[in-house]
Amino acid sequence: MQLTRTVKLVSAALLALGAHAAQANKADNSLNIAFDAAPATLDAYKESDRPGLALARMVFSGLLQKNQDTGEFGPAIATGYKFVDDTTIELPIRRDVKFHDGSVLTIDDVLYTLNLVSSEGFKARFQNQVAWIAKAEKVGDDTVRITMKTPYPLALEMLSENLPIYPRKYYEANQSDMGAKPIGTGPYRLAESQPGSRYVYERFDDYFGNKPAVKKLVVRVLPDANTQYAELLSGGLDWIWRVPPDVAKRMEKTPSVTVKSSSIMRISYISLNPRADDGKSPLAKQEVRQAINYAIDREAIRKALVGGASKVINAACNPAQFGCAADVQTYKFDPARAKQLLAEAGYPNGITLDLVISAPPRSILDAAAAQMAQAGIKLNLVEQQYGTAMTNWREGKIALLSSNWGSYGIADAALSTSNFFRGGPDDQARNPEVIKYLEAADTSVDRELRAKNYAAAQKIVAEQAYWVPLWNHSLNAVQAKDLNFSVDGDEFPRFYKATWN
Amino acid sequence: MIAFLFRRLVVSALLVVFVSLISFSLVFASGNPAARLAGEGSAADAARLSQQHGFGDPILVQYGRWLTGVVRGDFGDSLYFSRPVAELLGQHFPATAKLGLAAMLFALLLAIPLGVLAGLKKGSLADRATMMLSACAQAMPPFCLAFLLIIVFSVRNQWLPASGFDTWKHYVMPVVALGLFAMPAMLRLMKSEMETVLTTDYIRTARAMGLGGASVVLKYALRNALRPLVSLAAAQMGTLLAGSVVIETVFAINGAGLLAWTSILRGDFPTMQALILIFALIYIALTLLADLINGWLDPRVRAAT
């Protein structure tokens, strides 16, 4: 707590002194970027964190490309796609795609990559990215046929950027090289790197798609936020992200930089465990869970502490996701109604619960706790590391858990509602009806049917109040004034879209 | 001397085993690392990682497995970077060693002359100013001083780079911030030793025999006063290693301190365990070395231990 206060004071001092104009590198057309963590690896199939995945996406391309504004799937390495049936998709491959080592991409590279990464022995970091593929085979000279294990509605999502194509020869020779010296077909190639601290990317002149406007990306790992602010204000950086709302607000007043706030897929929530304490917890009662929902003034907290482009959400998903229903039961802040519900449930004198925070900032939960106290719900806030909290939640040891979820940046409720309520380890509600609806939605390619089933499931989740849906996140990036760039809704910065004003 | 050396080595070896056991148990006390390792992955991803890395095995089995590897020089693979920990250590320690040695040199260059001055001119303005500097340096946490330096020298004046570790300019602020952190204890010891030595019979005798002030101070007093500083400098070197975690994070120096910070944040157990062990080994080795030097310089030390 003391440390946080000191850091805030220091940031305030840094910002107050940041009168110097940032010297953006428009002149040599290079973009200086900072991440707060070193990428574990640049091998897209072995990485699990955003910085590494974002960097990998500059180097690799997938078979398709999703338009982030319209949600449509367009060509990339494949010129298009055609569904043969619910479990078969065919994609013709371009002949003019080159890897960064100069070799030409062949259909063999595509087959090799898809079959390898979907095999069990490969141990891809995210299984939902690859596990749906039964096999990939050649049809004709240039067409790949992918057979799915079962109908998989997210196939196109995965084929767009989530399944980069690797050069067979290079990857076969030594897989571990891909983590440090990646070879792909993407818009940028890794020109030099000091692993863990500095990565330099250069525009790939033989890239098959639209060439990026920025020629060089210099990515540095600066773990301390204040160092990032100092570098940005002294002109050493052109772009930083994940800037906390209070700092972003102050940065808005600095003339040399611009704050860009993007609405992203990540959502915050409080999960309520009806089975806590072997079902003896007050949370076992629907009235108590509803009372908790009524006792939090989400809009007030969002406005004061989250800000930016965030919006309150009502269902267990992000409204930007396909299948996220709008017409579910909502709970407007009403402490009197919360008290009444508690009394109806047999707790006229209120209740006391432990709430585990696995993703800061704590200030949000402090505010929520103060509001809930008005309704007679006393919260003991317990901070746990993400890994510990998730393990404890999955083992049923936690009554209330506050965390956030990015859905892998994919705009489909299969990766939000279903992750939490389809009977998997994260599902402590285990409502059979909800599970049935979600199973139907996740295993169909019929969009109408899927939407209907997700809506039915989300309706029950809201009525039963298994969750307190909070808001979707707003991602703040601070950048040089003359840089024209913003992070896409899936939380990926695509630097090849950046231009100078 | 041989018995003294043997005793010291046995104690050090026991300490190393003890530290490794404690560090291993503590690291595992914080829960199953698979969920953290899965990052944004689902519960299924975490379960698969847990099985892949054997996190479900009893801690003693895991410790045994780890210790057998360590004896062979194999610290396992980093869970986060998926590379051998030994390779990571080799990559990150040079920067920390350079930073630590430069900071120690800076600290000694301040502590010795200022300590001598304060000891010689007890109660003077110089003495009070020196003690004030020591108190300020002691009271200021290294990360605060680091940010203060960044504000003045990078943001306001853009004289020095705020991060990185390439040119001499990059060294200035981290070395000053870390060096000032280690300096006060050595300065005060130097001062008090100087004061004590100057009141001893042999110094009085030397003066009575007509030896000049500077000669007495440099040839006799300083030499004797420096002896306890050897032990303290060794201990402070360990403090500098700990301080490097903060300083390397602030200045984005890709050393062992930053690696330690990253592994803590990422729940990278094998890297953390190796770093704790290596930091402890260095600390123990430096203390041992200081004891040996003191033992060699002063036979009374050998007899007493």
Interface residues (C-beta under 8 A of the other chain):
Chain A: T6 V10 A13 L14 L17 G18 H20 A37 A38 A40 T41 K46 S48 D49 R50 K123 R125 F126 Q127 N128 S176 G179 Q194 P195 G196 S197 R198 R220 V221 L222 P223 D224 N226 T227 A230 E231 L233 S234 G235 G236 Q385 Y386 G387 T388 M390 T391 N392 R394 G406 Y408 N419 G424 P425 D426
Chain B: S30 G31 N32 P33 A34 A35 R36 L37 A38 G39 E40 G41 S42 A43 A44 D45 A46 A47 R48 Q52 Y80 F81 S82 R83 Q91 H92 C144 F147 I150 I151 S154 V155 R156 Q158 P161 A162 S163 G164 T249 V250 F251 A252 N254 L258 L259 W261 T262 L265 R266 G267
